[in-house]
Amino acid sequence: MTRSRDVVIVGGGPAGSTTAIALAHASPGMASRVVLLEKARYPREKPCAGALGARGDALLRAMGVRVEVPSAPVDGISFRGADGVTAAAPGRIGRVVRRIEFDHALARAAAARGVEVRDGVRVDAVRDEGEAGVVVDTSEGPLRARVVVGCDGVGSVVRKSLGLSAGRLRAQVVEVDTPAAAGDVDRALLHFDASDRRLRGYAWDFPTIVGGQALVCRGVYRLKVDGGAGSDGDEADVGALLDARLRAQGIDPARCKHKRYAERGFEAASCVARGARMLVGEAAGIDPVTGEGIAQAIESGVLAGRFLAERLGRGGDGGLAVDDWADHLGASRLGRDLRIRARLLGLFYGTARPEVERFLLESPDTLFVGCRHFAAQPHDWAQVGDVVARGAARLLALRIREALAR
């Protein structure tokens, strides 16, 4: 016999657990009608650089959730371009966590709110049967739900059930954890290295805590558009790029455990809901410029949980149409932020990249604004306006020069 729930959440990462917590927080009586499915067993490894902006922790605290796991504090950002280095350190803007610990703790927080959390349960297929609801075929048998929430990341089964492609903005990522090296920047900073302009992306060095030991997570992020090669070509494997960088830092790549994974960038025109199925977190897409995802997953989960609590509170039986989730997400602060970041792709990774790099190097207040945004700290809007005006003027001058040179 097919079991039933009001809500089945597929994927037990930050997006899935936060959706469950936010729903239970908004409507505690609905918690027992929610099940969260995670295909792996907690604690499970999840390769990720682990940078968590203070915005994410603030959203969780607002629901009474504090995720106490080993963390490396972050006070600012360092940026290396082809022509130099700059940094901004306004104070505590976030932390670096390990997903093996963070995700498990967040799932436990969801269970503590009365949500049924089932790990080791694989989802094989999702079928929307209209008024009869949605059937989720799992390794433990079928589940019927009024609504299914896809929080299952880059390989989302729920996304595939909507007939959607993998997306045109995909990233290849590889990372390792190493001891500190002689040339490392201040450990309290997230360091981004965009000095190799052949790479549509960047390298990074983030502080991290592994087994109680202070290490550095190092990696390479390369964006691909329309599934094609990055600007560095297919032959430049991200692993080879990272190995070359490690050797330059005095680190033997052969002594490092390489962890590879993919990411999906947010696309404004992409479908994120249909019928009684909706996508949240990386299943819908994350920032394609930097690949930042944890705080965004938490924020999208908060939005989704509140959205579902309101819709389910109207009563009724059978499938719950959630097509308006797309409008709800799009009208949110997160939706606007993601649209802006997607539009910035051409600046960061197009012909204007050298000019953008020079602007960042000459204008450290730009990084300062970025730090405050990452931390959800109040902005000095006069400073923001000045940065935007100077950046727009530089870009306009570049476009004029390009037009005259044609």
N, C-alpha and C positions, 0 to 999 in steps of 0.2 A: 504494500500500500504506500502511496506517495505521501510523505509527510508535508506539512505546510507551515509557513511562517509569513508574517507580513513583509519582512525585509530580509533578503539574503545578500550579504556583502561578500564579494569574492576578492580575496587578497587581504592579508593581515599585516601590511606595512603601515607607515604613518597615516596614509590616506584612509585606509580601511578602518583601522582602530579609532582614528579621530572621528570619522563619520559615525561610528557606533557610539562613542562617548558623547558626541554632540547631540545625537538623537535622544539618548537616554537622559542627558542633562536637561534638554528642552521638554521632554515628556517622560518622566521616570516610569510611568505605567506601561509604556510601550517596550521597555527594554527586554522583557521576556519574550517578545515576539520577533526579536532580531537574532539572526545567527551570522557569525563571521567565520568564513572558511579560509584557511591557509594551507596550501599544499605541502609545505615543509613542516618539520617538527621544530618548535622553539626549544632552545635558542638556535636560530639558524643564521648562517653566515650570509651577509648581503654586501657585496663589494660596493663601496660608496666612499667618496672623499670625506663625507660626514659633517660638512659645515652646516651648522644650524643657526640661522639668524635669530636674534632675541625675539623677533616678531612671533616665531613659532612657540617659544616657551611662554610668552605673554598670553597667547590665545589659549594655551592649555591651562595656565594658572587661572584664567578667568572662569574656567569650568571646574576649578578645584583640583586640578591634576598637576602634580610635580613629578617629573621623570628624573629620579636620582640615579644616575649612572656615571661611571668614570668619564670625565670630560676634560678637554684642554681648553682653557679660556682664551678668547680672542678679543683683542683690543683695537684692531684696525686692519688695514689692507696695504700691501706693498705691490707695486706694479713695475715690471721691467719691460721696456720697449726696446726697439732696435737702437735707440739713441740715448738710453739712460734709464735711471731708476727713480721712482718717487714713492712716497708713502703718506698715509694719513692714519692717525691713531687717536680718535676722540674718546677712547675709553671702552669699557666692556660693550661689545656689539653682538656677542653670541658665544658659541662654543663649538668644539668639534667632538662628535660622539662616534661610537662604533655601533653600526646598525644591529649587530648580533645582540647587543645589550639593550639598545634603545627600543627597538621594535618589540622585543620580548616584554620589556617593562610597560610599554604603552598598551600591548595586548592584555596584560594583566590588569591594567587600569580599566579597560573596557569590561573585562569579566567582573571586576569588582562593582561595576554599575548594574550588573544583572544581565548583561549580554552573554549569550552562549557563544563561546569562542572554541572552534574546533580546528585544531591543527592536524597535519597529516592527512588532510582530505583534499583530494584532487578534483577539480572541476573539468569535465570532459566536453560538455556542450551546454548551451543555453538556448531555450526555445520559447519565444513569446507566443502564447496561445490566446491573445486578445482578452476577452472578458473572463476567461478561465484563469488568467494569470500567466506567470512565467514558470517553466519547468527547468530546473537546474539538474543536469545529470552529473552525479559525483561518484567517486570511488566507493562510497558507502550507500549508494542508491539515490533515487531521485528526490528532489525537494521542490515543492511548489511555493511560489512567492507572489505577493501582490506587486512587488517591485524588486528588481535586481540591480545592485550597485557594483559596477566594475571598477575595482581599485587594484587590479591585478597587473599593473605596470606595463612595461614595453611589449610584452608578449601576450597582452590581454585577450583572454578567451571571450569575454563579454564584448569587447570591441569587434572581434572577428564575427561574432553572432550578429552584429549590426551590418555586416557586409562591408566594413571599412577596410581600406588598405593599411599598410604599416605606417603610412604618412610620408611626406616628402622631406621632412626635416628629421634626419636621424644622425645620431652621433656614435662614434666608436670611442671607447675609453679603456685605458689600461692604467693600473696603479700598483705600487709596491709600498711596503713599510720598511723603513731603514733607520739606523741610528742617525744622529745629527752629523752633518758634514761641515768642513771648515768654512765654506763660503755661505752658509745659511744665514738668512736674515733673522731679525728678532723673532723669537719663538711665539710671541704674543700676536703675530701678524699672519694673515692669510696671504701667501705670496703667489702672484700670478705672473707668469713669464710669457709674453707675447712677442719676444724678440725675433723668433724665426717666422718671417712673413710668408714663407712658403706654406705654412700650416694654417688652415682655416680653423683656428682654435687657439689653444694655449697649453702650456705646461704649468704645473702647480707644485707647491710645497706647503703642506698644512701640518700644524702640530697635531699629534694624536697620542692617545694612551692605549697601549696594548698590553694586557696582562700586568697592569701596574707599572709598566715601563714607559718612559717618555720617549716616543719615537717621532719620525716625520713621515707622513703619507705623501708620496710623490707620484705624479701621474701626468698623462697627456690626454687632452680632450680634442677630438677632431670631428667637426660637423660635416655631414654629407647632405647635399641638397638633391631631392628627387632620386635618392638612392644611388647617385653617381659618386665619383671620386671627390675627395676634398681637393683644395687648390694645389696640394702637394702631389696628387696623383696616386693611383692604386699601388704603385710600387713602394710607397713610403708607409709601411705598416706602422700602426701606432706603437706596437711593441718595440720595433727597431728604433723609432724616434725616441722613446723613453730610454732604451738602453744606451743610445749615444749620449743623451743628456746625463744619465747616471755616471757614465765613464768620465764625462767632463767635470763632474762633481767629486770625482775620486772614489766612486762606489762601484764595486764589481757586480754587474747585472746577474751573473751566474749564481750569486749568493742570495738573490732576492726571489720571493714568490710573486709571480706576476698574476694579477687578477684582472680579467677582461669582462666588460659588460657593454651593453648598448643603452642609449637613451632616446626618447622621442620628444622632439620640440613641439611646442604649442603652435597651432595654425588657426588663425582667426575664423576661417571659413569651414573648419572641420566640424562634423556632426558629433555632439557629445550626449545626445539623448534621442531615443525613439521608442514610442509605445511605453512599455513599463520597464525599460532598461536605460540606465544612465551611467556615464563615465566620470570618474573623479581621480584627481592626482595625475600620475604619469600616463595612465590609460588614456586620458584626454590630452595630455601634453604639458611639458614644463618649459622653463625659460631656455630657448635655443641658443642664446648668446653665451651664457656661462654654464648652463647645465644645472643651475641651482634647483633643488627639488624638495628638500625635506620641509622647510617652512611653508613652501607653496602647497605641498601635500596636506599639511596640517590645516592651513587656511581653507583650502578647498573642502577638506573634510568637515570643518566647522560649518561652512556654508551648506554643504549637502545634508548634514545631520539636522540642522534647523529647518531647511527646506522640506525634508521628509516628515519631520514632526508636524509641521503645519499642514501638509497634504494629507497625511494619515489621520490627523485630528478631525478632518471633515467627515470621517466615517465611510461607510460603504463596504462592498465586498468585491472580489475579483480583481482583475488587473488594474493597477493604478497608473494612469497616463501621466508621464513626467516630461513630456516634450518641452515644457516651458523651463526646464532646468537650464537649457542653453541660454535663454534670455536672462534668467536669474544670475547665472555665472557671469555672463557678459556685462551685466550692469554693476557688478561688484567691483570693489577696489582691486581685487586680484585679477579679474577679467580685464580691466583697463590696463593694469600693469603688464600683463602678458601680451596684450595687443601691441603696446608700445615697444616692448622688448623684441617682439617678432619683426616689427618694422625697422628696428635698428640693425638688423642683420647686415644690410647692405653697407652700412657705415663701418661696422666693426670688421667685416670680412670681405669687403669689396675694394674698389679702387681708392676709396677715401681712407683706407686703413692707416697709411703713413701719417696723414694729417691728423687723424683721430689720436694716434699714439703721441704725436708731438703736442697736441692740445692737452692730453692727460699729464704729460711730463711737465709742461709749462704751467699747468693749473691744478696744483694739488688740492685746491678747494673742491674740485670735481670729485675726487676720491672721497673727500670728507662728506660730501652730500650722499655719495653712494653708501658710505658706512652707516650714516644715520638712517638711510632707507632700509638697509639690511637689518638694522636693529629696531626698526619701527620707532625711532626717537623723533621728537618734534623737529620739524625743519625750520631753518631760518629762511623764510620764503624770499626775502630780498636776495640772499645769497644764491638760492636756487634760480631765481630769475636772472641774476647776473651771469651764472654759469650757462644757462640756456641761451641767453642773448649773445654771449661771446662765442659759444659753440656754433650757433646758427650763422653768425657773421663769418667765421672761419670756413664753414662749409659752403656758404654762398660765394666767397672769394675763390675757393677751390673750383667750384662749378664754372665760374666765369673764366678762370684760367684754362680749364679743359675745353670750354666752348671756343675760346680764341685760338687754341692750338689745333683745332680740327681743320 
